Amino acid sequence: MLQLNKVHHIALICSDYKRSLDFYTRVIGCQVIAEHWREEQQSYLTKLTLNGEYVIELFSFPAPPQRL
């Protein structure tokens, strides 16, 4: 069995960027490290931190994949 001591970062794809950013910052308490608009993909890549230790990469896409 795999035993992890720590997770460095998690990448998430969102369909509603503003709502997701609000959730992770206001509700969860993450802080924005960097926010990048990626013109070629028409999407954001925002890096958030939780307690200065964990990183969440929040990706927005105009047409994200369907959830299962």
C-alpha positions in Angstrom: 0.0 0.0 0.0 1.2 3.5 -0.9 1.9 5.7 2.1 2.1 9.4 1.5 3.6 11.9 4.0 2.3 15.0 2.1 0.5 16.2 -1.0 2.2 19.1 -2.8 -0.6 20.2 -5.1 -3.9 19.3 -6.6 -5.2 20.4 -10.0 -8.9 21.0 -10.4 -11.0 21.9 -13.5 -14.0 24.1 -12.9 -16.9 25.1 -15.0 -17.8 28.4 -13.2 -14.5 30.1 -12.4 -15.8 33.0 -10.3 -18.0 30.7 -8.2 -15.1 28.3 -7.7 -12.6 31.0 -6.9 -15.1 32.4 -4.3 -15.6 29.0 -2.8 -11.9 28.2 -2.4 -10.9 31.7 -1.1 -13.9 32.8 1.0 -15.3 29.4 2.2 -12.2 27.2 2.4 -9.8 30.1 3.2 -7.2 29.7 0.5 -5.0 32.6 -0.6 -4.3 33.4 -4.3 -0.6 32.9 -5.1 -0.9 33.8 -8.8 -3.7 34.2 -11.4 -3.0 33.9 -15.1 -5.3 34.4 -18.1 -4.3 32.0 -20.8 -5.4 33.6 -24.0 -4.8 30.6 -26.3 -7.0 28.4 -24.1 -9.4 31.1 -23.1 -9.1 30.0 -19.6 -7.6 30.9 -16.2 -4.9 29.1 -14.3 -5.0 30.2 -10.7 -2.7 28.9 -8.0 -4.0 29.0 -4.4 -2.4 28.0 -1.2 -3.9 26.6 2.0 -2.0 27.4 5.1 1.1 28.2 3.0 1.7 24.5 2.7 -0.7 23.0 0.1 -1.3 24.3 -3.4 -4.4 24.0 -5.5 -4.2 24.7 -9.2 -7.7 25.9 -10.4 -8.2 25.6 -14.1 -11.2 27.1 -15.9 -12.2 26.1 -19.5 -14.9 27.4 -21.8 -16.3 23.8 -22.2 -14.9 21.6 -19.4 -15.3 17.8 -19.7 -18.5 16.2 -18.4 -18.4 14.8 -14.9 -19.2 11.1 -14.5 
